[in-house]
């Protein structure tokens, strides 16, 4: 299956390396509120925080596969008139709804911008939106920070 430009496989949990199973255990502990911090969760399951951070966005339960409702993107934009406006127009053309925008003060000619989007009415795949944004003049980098 392909989604967002990635290839996904359905694999039985019993054949996965232990680090993936422990990553899911950490995510489950956090989601259910059984722990309050990632440190506490990784300590409980016996894995390193670095391993958790390495794999946390690479493994998820099957039922979560196509349920992304929101994303948060970080972008590095050149400090030029109209760049942010063009980014917002591209998002509007895709029919995504902007939930929040945070722009830092430009330093050395670039500004960090974080935008959270609701995707329920979006007309294109997230991967296509990212490609469209990355190909725009003045957009230096686009990174997905979070998916829900």
C-alpha positions as CSV (number, residue, x, y, z in Angstrom):
1,X,0.0,0.0,0.0
2,X,1.2,3.5,-0.7
3,X,0.2,6.6,1.3
4,X,2.1,9.9,1.5
5,X,4.8,8.5,-0.8
6,X,5.8,5.7,1.5
7,X,5.4,2.0,1.1
8,X,3.6,0.1,3.9
9,X,3.5,-3.6,4.7
10,X,1.2,-5.5,7.0
11,X,3.5,-7.7,9.2
12,X,2.6,-10.1,12.1
13,X,3.8,-8.6,15.3
14,X,5.5,-11.8,16.3
15,X,8.1,-11.5,13.5
16,X,9.0,-7.9,14.2
17,X,12.2,-7.0,16.0
18,X,11.7,-6.3,19.7
19,X,12.4,-2.6,19.4
20,X,9.2,-2.1,17.3
21,X,7.1,-4.0,19.8
22,X,8.5,-1.9,22.6
23,X,7.9,1.3,20.7
24,X,4.3,0.3,20.4
25,X,4.1,-0.4,24.1
26,X,5.5,3.1,24.8
27,X,3.0,4.7,22.5
28,X,0.2,2.7,24.2
29,X,1.3,3.6,27.7
30,X,1.3,7.3,26.7
31,X,-2.0,7.1,24.8
32,X,-3.8,5.5,27.7
33,X,-2.3,7.9,30.3
34,X,-0.6,5.2,32.3
35,X,2.5,7.3,32.2
36,X,3.0,11.0,31.8
37,X,6.4,11.2,30.2
38,X,8.2,9.5,27.4
39,X,11.1,8.9,29.8
40,X,8.8,7.1,32.2
41,X,7.3,5.0,29.4
42,X,10.7,3.9,27.9
43,X,12.0,3.1,31.4
44,X,8.9,0.9,32.0
45,X,9.3,-1.1,28.8
46,X,13.1,-1.3,28.9
47,X,14.2,0.7,25.8
48,X,16.2,3.8,25.2
49,X,14.6,7.1,24.4
50,X,16.7,7.5,21.3
51,X,15.4,4.1,19.9
52,X,11.8,5.3,20.7
53,X,12.3,8.6,18.9
54,X,13.9,6.8,15.9
55,X,11.0,4.4,15.4
56,X,7.9,6.2,16.8
57,X,6.8,7.6,13.5
58,X,7.5,4.4,11.6
59,X,5.2,2.0,13.4
60,X,1.5,2.2,14.2
61,X,-1.5,0.0,14.5
62,X,-3.3,-1.0,11.3
63,X,-6.4,0.9,12.4
64,X,-4.5,4.2,12.4
65,X,-3.2,3.8,8.8
66,X,-5.7,6.1,7.0
67,X,-7.1,8.1,9.9
68,X,-4.8,11.1,9.7
69,X,-7.0,14.0,10.5
70,X,-4.4,16.7,11.2
71,X,-0.8,17.4,10.5
72,X,1.7,19.9,11.8
73,X,4.4,21.0,9.4
74,X,7.6,23.0,10.0
75,X,8.9,25.0,7.1
76,X,11.9,27.1,6.5
77,X,10.9,30.1,4.3
78,X,13.1,32.8,2.7
79,X,12.3,36.2,4.1
80,X,10.9,37.6,0.9
81,X,7.6,39.4,0.3
82,X,4.7,37.0,-0.7
83,X,6.4,33.7,0.2
84,X,4.1,32.9,3.2
85,X,1.1,34.1,1.2
86,X,1.9,31.7,-1.6
87,X,2.3,28.8,0.9
88,X,-1.1,29.7,2.4
89,X,-2.7,29.9,-1.1
90,X,-1.3,26.4,-2.0
91,X,-2.8,25.0,1.2
92,X,-6.2,26.7,0.5
93,X,-6.1,25.3,-3.1
94,X,-5.7,21.8,-1.6
95,X,-8.8,22.4,0.5
96,X,-6.9,21.9,3.8
97,X,-8.0,24.0,6.7
98,X,-5.4,25.9,8.6
99,X,-5.7,25.5,12.4
100,X,-2.7,27.4,13.6
101,X,0.2,29.4,12.1
102,X,3.4,30.4,14.0
103,X,6.1,32.4,12.3
104,X,9.4,33.2,14.0
105,X,11.2,36.4,13.4
106,X,13.5,36.0,10.3
107,X,17.2,35.4,11.1
108,X,19.8,35.4,8.4
109,X,17.2,35.8,5.7
110,X,15.0,32.8,6.6
111,X,12.0,32.3,8.9
112,X,10.8,29.2,10.6
113,X,7.0,28.7,10.2
114,X,4.9,26.0,11.8
115,X,1.4,25.3,10.4
116,X,-1.2,22.9,11.7
117,X,-3.7,21.7,9.2
118,X,-7.0,19.8,9.3
119,X,-7.2,17.3,6.4
120,X,-10.7,16.1,6.3
121,X,-11.6,18.1,3.2
122,X,-8.2,18.0,1.5
123,X,-8.4,17.1,-2.2
124,X,-4.8,15.8,-2.6
125,X,-2.5,13.4,-0.7
126,X,-0.3,14.9,2.0
127,X,2.7,13.8,0.0
128,X,1.5,15.8,-3.0
129,X,1.0,18.9,-0.8
130,X,4.5,18.6,0.6
131,X,5.9,18.2,-3.0
132,X,4.0,21.3,-4.1
133,X,5.2,23.3,-1.2
134,X,8.8,22.2,-1.6
135,X,8.8,23.1,-5.3
136,X,7.8,26.7,-4.5
137,X,10.2,29.6,-4.8
138,X,11.3,30.7,-1.4
139,X,10.4,27.4,0.4
140,X,13.7,25.9,1.6
141,X,12.4,22.9,3.6
142,X,9.1,21.3,4.7
143,X,9.0,18.7,7.5
144,X,6.0,16.9,9.0
145,X,6.3,17.3,12.8
146,X,3.2,15.4,13.8
147,X,0.2,13.5,12.5
148,X,-3.0,12.8,14.3
